[in-house]
Amino acid sequence: MLPRYLLLVLLLMPALRLVAQQASSPPDTLTARALPAATVVGYGQRLPLRRTAAGVGVIDNTIIQRFNESSLASAVNTLPGVRLEERATGSYRLSVRGSTLRSPFGVRNVKMYYFDIPFTEANGTSPLNILDPAQIGRIEVLKGPAGSVYGAGTGGVVRLENRRPLLGQASQGRAQVGYSVGSFGLRRFTAAVETSKANGDYFRAQYAHQQLHGYREQSALRRDVFALDGQTSPTDRQTLAVHALYTDLYYQLPGGLTRAQYEQDPRLARPGTAASPGTVAQQASYASQTGLLGFTHEYRLSDRWRSTATLYGRSTSVQTPYLVDWERDAILGGGGRVALHYQGLLAGRILRVQGGGEFQASFTDARSYLNVGGAPTTLRYNDEIRTRTGFVFAQADYELPAGFLLTAGASYNRLRYQIARISSAATNPTGYGVARDFQPQVLPRLALLKEITPQLSAYASVSTGFSPPTEAELRPSDGTISQDLQAERGTSYEVGGRGTLLHERLTFDVAVFDFELRNTIVSRSNAQGIQLFANAGDTHQRGAEVAASYQLWQQVAPMPGGPGMGQTTRAGLRLWASYAYNYFRFGSYESAAGQQYGGNQLTGTAPHTLSAGLDFTQRLGFYLSPTVGHQATLPLTDANTDYAAGYWVFGSRAGWRRTLAGRLEVDFYGGIENATDRRYSLGNDLNAFGGKYFQPAPGRNYYGGALLGWRW
């Protein structure tokens, strides 16, 4: 497949060059400007986006502020090929090019980093819900398998960074407080203080509190997040960064509804019977307390050599009553990542090489009790789980003639689980223990990029990845321990291009991909709502993604009056849109009952998604951001017998944002979500027993608030 894609790129290059010259070349009296040097980490090399041979999506805090900051879902869903679902308030599920097939809850099969700290736990899960949207300053999504540099995971890589102070010519500081209210009992309070120096050193502390009664029964939330970030340079050659995070999280679980229940009253929680109580009677909920501390040290050995090393530790306590079980987990984990970077010349051309490794370990004391009315009673089982995972990697980037950039890399990966059932020791002195050593995996990647003009580039790549079962999949809540579940492995072929045209008014990013996944893991639920997992043949995930924005008009004008004279403010109107087409199908797939599902549409993935909007800003500080989102009809079962209807949702945020007298920052805002009161489900339960698929999203709702800041 890759040669076909490479041939397509080579055939298209002359046409693309001609289009770029005709559409973006300004008159002779002007000089062409290069694409803005937006830098992304990508595959470990900080390069301009136009020099990155991969599908990459970036979200910054200006995009997050386009929506209600009580949730990340709307902002993340502006990226084509990426879907963030919220089954219950605060219960996120992330899909990158269809990777949620095996994720009934939580974020799996996507590797996540918090700054340079591995955020995905050693057991394969990523607790995205312990972060508050207002603390996030940047999200970088690397689409497709990235095992050559980041290890296990076929669904991509997400890098998260908190907001940082704006660097100036001298030391400066800022303090901010914000408060907002909204429908269904929404209350939010945020506070932050930061200082920075011209050399890049900074310190920032931020706190966020959110509470919500919830749209549905049994859907309240309370979250407190404290984050501390700092960076200092002890010498001219060294940089030390520290990141600390503590989150106290509680949210209720309303459970899935059948279609009849969903159509009758979407605000209901999952009802029960005398023999099988519902989520309200069982007080279904999730509570956790998480502490994370990490350090990153960068040392510039010379102009050509530098090293980075990260060490971190994490502690988590989880309490989760559900329909049958009441789980209490205590988790200790830690690890690190180290990389050595070189940049020099080979045959007179730039060569960049990096190599290193990553290691993670965790210990979990997991206890499951019988849940009776929200209280733990009889001990069902007590397990001790030890997880060890790690990989080593190497990658080279070589600047070839004629604007080509060649990238080649690979990693070697290991994973081991040890599960000991302590609760069986009294009746079985040898205990009930299982050790799972997954076969070591070598994951290569090869990519070629061509910079056609300073405004336009195209690339082709082939990459591999593998994704072993998570701890929750090996040890589901029914008490079994799977010894047959195997790791997924896949190969992705991709071509794409990005650039600017029409005098840099039009910015675009397109990609076409073919991802072939083997040993696909799928999920189903039993009568008690317990999720079970199995390997189901293979899948073919092919699609196209387009993101574009067009600056309809823009004006830069001096800010009138006061000590802030001489500053400028931008006014303008920008249209943006992103679209993804997904032709995702099962390959060979025979169910446990012997049914053939080969050729069926991939469960839980819509063939079409769209996000679009306008960004209007006025020089006096008024702004308006109307948006629209669409998801097409999608199948809810592997058999493709039940479907969730497609939907369109509309929303908008408006406000007044200004800096007064050069010191006082104000932002007064208000907004509406789901303006047409559309009934839809943002995060369905796939293959749910008894047809309890639907997790209704909130109806029409409003929010408003204020943010005040002071600079010094």
N, C-alpha and C positions, 0 to 999 in steps of 0.2 A: 504493500500500500504506500509506503513512503516514497519509492521511486516515482509513482504516479503523481503524488502531491508535489514532489520536487520539480517534476517536468511541468506541472501546471504553473508553478511559481515562475520558472524560467521563461515559459511562453508568455506569461502576463507582464513580465518586467518591462519590456519595451512600451507596451500600451500604458502601463502605470506611469512610466517616466514621462510619456507624452502628455497624459492627463495632468500630471503634476505641473509640468512646465506651462501648459496652456491655462490651467485653472488658478494656479497660485503665483505665477510670475507677475510681479507688479510692473508698472511702466518703467521705461528706461531710466527715468529720473530717480527711481527708488531702488533700494537694495533689498534683495530677498533675505528674510530673517529665518533662522533655523527654528525647528520645533522647540517649544519650551523645554528646558532641561529638567523635567520632572524626574527625580531620582527614585528608583525602587531598589529594594534589596534583591528581589528575584531569587536566583539560585546562588545566593551568597556573595555575589559581586555587586557592589553599589554602582549601578550604571544608569544613564538616562533611559527612560521608558522606551524611546525609539531604538535603543541599542540592546533591548532585552528580547531574546528569542523565545517568548513564551506568552501564553494567555494570562494577562495580569489585570486585575481590577483594583482600583484604589478609591477609598472613601476617607474623606477628612471631616473635621468637625463642622465645616460649613454645610456639608451634605446632611450630617446628623441633625443639625439645627434647622433643616428644612421641614422637619416633622416634629411630632410630639416626642420629647426625649424620655418618656416613660418606657419606651421599648426600642430595640435596635432593628426590629423586623422591617419597617418601611424603608429605612436608609439602606440596609444591606440588600434589599430586593430591588434596588435601582441598578444593580450589577447584572448584566445578562449571564444566564447560566448558573446563577447563585440564588438559592431560595432559603430564607430563614423563616421557619414556621414556629408558631407559639401555640402548642396544644392546650396549655393552661397558662394563666398569667405567670410569667417568669420561667416557664418550661420550654426551653428552646430546642429546636431540631434543625440542623443545618444541612443543606444539600448543595453540593457542587457538581454539576453535570450528572445529576441523578444518583447521588451517593446515599440517599436516605432509605433505600430499600430495606436495609437491615437495622434501621434506627427507630424503633418504636418510641423511644424517648431519649433525650440527651443528644450530645454531639459525638458521633463515632465516625471512623473511617476518614476523618479530616485531621491532619496534624496542625496543631496550633502553638504559637509562641507568643509570650507576653514580653515585649521588648526582645531580648535575646534568650529569655528563660523558656525552656520547654514547658508549655502550659498544658499540653496533653499529658495526662498521668501515665505512668508505666503500664497500667491496665488497659489503656486504649481509649479512655473517655476524656472529654474536655468540658469542664464546668463553666461554660460561657455565662451562665446565669448569675455567677458571683460578681460580675462586673456591672457597673452602672453606666448607661449610655453617655451621661454627661461627663464622665471621666475620660472617655475615649477621644483621642485626637486624630488617630489614623488607623485604618484597617487596610491591609494589603492582602489580596486574595490571589494566590498562585493556582491556576486551574489545571486539573489533570494530575496524574501521578508525578510526584517529585522525589521519588525514592533515591535518586542518585546523590542528593545532598541532605535530604531530611528524613530518610528512613521509612518506616512502615506507614502505609496509608495510600489508597488509590484514589481518594476523593479530593486531593489537593492540599494546599497549605494556607493557613491564615496567620498573618503576623499582626499583632495588636500592640499599639503604643498609646499611652495616655497623652493628654494635652501637655504641651511644653511652653514655657515662656517664649515670647518673641524676642529674638536677640537684637540688641541695639548697639550703638557706638560706645555706650558707657553702661555702668551698672544701673539697674532699674528694678522696680518691684511693683507688685499689684496684689490687691485683695478683692475678692468678689463674694457676693452672697446672692442667692436666688431663691424664689419661692413660686410655686405654681399649684393650681387646683384644677380639677376636671371632673367629668362625669364618673359615675359609679364609685364615688368616694375617693378619687385620686388626690393625694397630697404629696408634694415633693419639696424638699429643702436641700440646697447645695451650698457649700462654702469652700473657698480655696484661697490660698496665699502662696505667692511665688516670688522668687528673686532670680536675677540672672546677671551675668557678666559678659563683656564683649568677647572674651576668649571661649565662650561656649559653656562655662560652668553655670549650673543652675540648681535651684531647689524648688520643689513644688509639693505642697500638702493639700489634699482635697478630701472632702467628706460629702456623702450623699445619703439622704434618707428618703425612702419612698414607701407609701402605704396605699392600699386600694381595697375597697369592699368587693369589687368584682362585678362583671356583667352577669355571670351565672351564679346559681347557688354553689356554695363550697368552692369559691374561687378568689378568696381574699389573699392579699400579699403584704408582706413587710420585709424591707431589705435595708440594711445599714452597711455602707461601704466606706472604709477609710484607706486611702492610698497615699504613699509617700514615695517620691522619686527625686533623685539627686545625681549630679555629675560633677566631678572635680578633676583637675589636672595637677597632680603632685609635682610633675616635672613637664618639660616641653615634649617629652617622648611618651608620657603615660596619661591615660584617662581611666578613671575609676567611676563606675556607675553603680548605684544601689537602688533597689526597688522593693518596697514592702507593701503588702496588701492584707487587709483583714475584712472579712465579710460575714455578717450574721444574716442568714436568709431563712424566710419561712413563707411558704405558699401552699394553698389548699389545692386539692386535685378533684375536679368535678366529675371526671370520667366521661366515657363515650356514650352517645345516644344512638338509638336506632333511627331509621329514617322517619318512622311515624312519630316518635318522640320529638325528633328535631323539628319536624314540620308543625307539630302541635304547640310546642313551647321551647324555643332554643335556650331559654335561660334556666331550664331545669338541670339539676345534677343527675348523675346516673341513678335511677330508682332501684329499689331492691325488693325482696320478698322476705317472708319470715324465715325461709331456709337459707336465703342468700342476701344479707343486708346490702344496701347501697352505700355510696360514698359518703353521704351525710351521716348515716347511722354509724359507719366505721371511722368517721372523722379522717378521711383520707387526706394526707398532706405530705409535704416534704420540708424538712428543716435541716440546716447545716450551719456549721461554724468552720471557717477556713482561714488559715494563716499562711502566707507565702512570703519568703524572704530570699532575695537573690542578689548576687554581685557579678558584675562584668568588668574585666580588666583588659584594656587594650594597650599594647606596648609596641611602639614603632622602633624596631631594631635599627633600621636604616631607611634610606629613601626607597629601597626595594622590598624590604621585609617588614612585616608586622604580624603580631599574634593577638588573638582574642581568646579569652577564657571566661567561662560562666559557671558559677556554682550556685545551687539553690537548695532550699529545703521547704517542705510543705507539710502541714498537719490539717486533717479534716475529721470532723465528727458529723455523722449523718443519722437522722432519725426519720423513718418513713413508715407510717401506718398506711396500709392499703386494704383491699377487700378481704384478703385472707391473712396475709402475713404482716408482722410489725418488725421492721428491720432496724437494727442499730449497728452501725459500722464505725470503727475507729481506724483511721488511715494515716500512716507515716510514710513519707516519700522524699526522695531527693535525687540529685544527680548533677550532671554538668555537661558542658559542651566546650570543646577546644578546637581552634582552627589556626593554621599558619598560612599566611598569604604572601605571595611573591608577585612582583610586577617588574618586568625587565624587557629586554629586546632579544629576539631570536631572528637571525637573518635580516636585521634592520627593522623588524616589525614587532609591535607590542604583544607580549605574552603575559597573561595573568594565570597563575596557578594557585590553587588552594587545596589543603588537605587537613584532615582532622578526624574527630570522632565525637560521639555522644553516648552517654550512659545514664540509665535511670533504674532505680530500684524502689520498691515499695513493700510495706507490710500492712496487711489488713486483718483486723479482728472483726469478723462478720458474724453477727448473731441474728437469727430469725425466730420470732415468737408468733404464736397464734394471736391474731388481732380480735379482740372482743370489745366492740364499742369504742375503739380508739385507744385501748389500753393493752400493753403487752401481757400475755398470760403464759401459757405453756411453751417452753423452749422447744422449737422444732429442730434446729441444728445450730451448731457453733463451728465455724470454719476459721482456720488461719491460712491466709493466702500470701505467699511470697512471690514477687514478680521481679524478673531481671530482664532488661532489654537494652540493646546497644547496637551501634554500627560504627564503622569507619568509612570514610569517603575521600574521594579525590576528584578534582575537576580542573580542566584547563580551558582557557579562552584565548584564541589566537586571531589577531587582526590580519586578514588576508588582503591581497591586492583587490582593487576595484570596489572597495567598500564592503567586502564580505567579512563576516565574523563567524568563526567556527567554534563551537562549544562541545566538549566531550567530557563525560564524567561517569562515575559508578560508585556504588557503595556495597558493603558486605554487612549483612544484618543477622542478628541472633535474638531469640526470645525464649524465655523459660517461665512456666508457671509451676508452683508447688502448692497444692491444696491439701490441707490436712483437716479431717473432720474430727475435732476434739470431742464433740459431744457423744461420739460412739466409743470412746475409750473404755468406758465401764463395761460394756458388753463385748467389745472387741479390742483386746489389749494392743493389738498391732495398729489399731486405728484405721480409718477409712481415708487413705491418702492417694492422690493422683499427681503425677508429674508429667507435664506436657512440654516437651522440647520440640519446637517447630524447626523444620529443616532450614538450615542457613540459606539465605537468599542473596544473590548478586543482582543488583539492579542498575543497568546501564542507561545512559541517555546521550543522544546525539542531536545537535541542532545547528542550523545554518541560517544566518541573517544577512540580508543585503540592504544596505542603506542606498536607496535608489537616488534620492535627492536629499538635501538638508531638511526637507519637510516630509519625507515619505520613506518608509522602510517596510520590508516584507521578510517573512521567516518561514521555516519548516522545521519540524522536530519530530523525533520518535523517542518516547520515554516509557519506562516500565515502573511498576510498583507492586507491592504485595501488602495485604492487610490481614493479619491473623485475627482470630476471634478475640473479642474483649472478654474481660473477666465475667461481665454480666451475661455474656452469651455462652461461655463455658459452664457457668454455674447459675442457671435461671432460678427464679423464686420458688419453683416447685420442689426444690431440694435435690434434684439430680445433678450429676457432674458429667458433662459430655466428654467422651474420649474419642469421638469420631469426627467432630467438627474440624474442618480443615481451613487453612488460610486461603483467602482469595489472591489471585494474581492476574494482572492485566497489563496490556500494552496500548499506548495511545499514540496515534498519528495525527499531526496537526499542522495546518498552514494558516497564516494570518498576515495581516498588514495593519499599519496605523500611521497616522500623519495628520497634516493640516493642509487645507486648500482654501481657495478664494480669499487670498490675502490674510490667511490665518483666522478667518471668521468661522470656518468649518473645521471641527476636529472629529476624527473618526477612529474606530478600532473594530476590526472584523476578524473573525476566526472561524475555521471549519475543522471539525475533528471527527475521528473515528476511534472509539475506545472499545477494545475487546477484552472482556472480563471472564475469567474462568473460576470455577468453584464458587460461584456467586452464593452468598449467604442471604437467606430470606427469613422472615419472621411470621409467626402466627400466634394467636392467643387462644387459650382454652376457656372453659366456662367460668373460671374464677378470675379471668382477666390476666392470667400469667402469660408472659411472652416466652415462646419457645423458638428455637432456631435450627436451621438445617441448610446444608449445601444443596444447591439446585442448578446443576449444569452450568450454563454460561449465558452471557448477555452480550448484545451488540448495541452500543450506545453511540449514535452518530448524530451530529447536529451542527448548527451554525449560530453564531452570536454576532450581534451588531450593537455598538454603542456610538452615539454621535451627539454633538451639540453644535448649535449655530448661534453666533452672536448677532442678533438682529440689529442692535445699535448699542453704542457705548460712548460715554462721555466722562472725561476727567476734568474736574473743576476744583478751584480752591475752596477750602472750607471757610465760610464767612465769619469774621469778627473774632475778638477775644484773643487770649494768649496762644490759641491754636492756629493762628494765621500762618499761612505758608504750607499747612498740611493739605492734602488732597482727598477728595472723596469720589468714588466711582458711581456712576449712574448707568443703567443699561437694561437691556431686555435680552434674555438668552433662552432659547428653546433647546431642550435636551430629550433624548429618548434612548431606550435600550430594549432590544428584542432578542429572544432566543427561540430557535426551532429545535425540537428534540424528537428524533426518530429513534426511540429506545425500544428494543424488542428482546424477549427471551429467545435464546438459541435452543439447544437441547435441554429440556426440562420435563422430567417425569415426576409427578407428585407422589406422596406417600401412598395415595389411593390408586396409583397407576394411571392417572390422567395425564395426557400430553398437553403441555402448555407452550411448546415451542412455537414461536411466531407471535405470541401474545404481546400486547403492549406492556411495558415495564410498570409494575405496580407503583402508584403514588407519584408518577411523574407526568406533568402536563405536556402535551406536544407543543404548546405555544404559551409564552409569557411575554408581557409587555409592561414597561414602566415609562412614563413620560411626564413632562411638566414644563412650566415656565418659571424663570427666576427674574423678577422685576425689582430693581433697586432705584431709588430716587436720591438725588444729591443731598436733600435735607435729612436723609436717613430712613425714609419710609420704604418698606419692602413688602412683597407679596410673592408667595410660592405655591400656586395651584398645582396639583399632581393627580395623575390617574394611574391605576394599576389594573392589570388583567391577567387572569389565569384561565386556560381552557379546561374543558372537561377532562377528568383523569380517572383511571380505573382504581378501585379500592381493593380488588382481590387479584391474585395471580391468575385466576380463571377468567378474569375480565367479565364477570357476571354482574357486578355492581359498580356504579360510577358516581362520582361527585360532580355536580353541575359546575360549569364554568361561571365566572363572575367578573364584573367590573366594579371597582371602588374608586371614589373620588374624595379628595380632601384638599385642604389648603391651610397655610399658616401666613399670617400677616403681622406686621409690627412696626415699631420705630426704634432704630438702633443708632446711637450717636455718642461721640466723645465730646463732652462739654468742657470748655476752658482748658483743653489739653490734659485733663486729669480725671474727670468724672465720666465713667462709662455707664450708659443706660441702655436697656433693651426691654421694651414693653411689647408683649406679643399675645396673640390669641389664635386659636385654630379650630378646625372641625375635621373629624375623621369619619369615613363611611357616610358621606353627606346624603346619599340616597337611601340610607338605612337598608342596604342590601344584606340579605341573609346568606351567609357563606361559612365555610369551615376552613380556618387557617391552621391546618395540621390534622390530618385524618388518621385514625387508627387503622392500619392496613391489615387485611385478612382477619379482622376482628370476629371473635366467636359471637354468634347470635346477631350479626349485622350491626354491632355497636361501633360504627365507624366514625361518627361525627363529633367534632369538638368545636362547637359554634364560636365564631369570632364576635366581638362586641358590635352592637348596632350603632346607630348614629350617636356620636359623642363629641363633647366640646372640652377645650382646655384653655387656660390662659395663665399668664404669670409675668414676673419681672425679674431682671438680673441687673444688679448694681455693682459697679467696680470702681476702684480708686487706684490711680497710678502714682508712683513717686520715683 
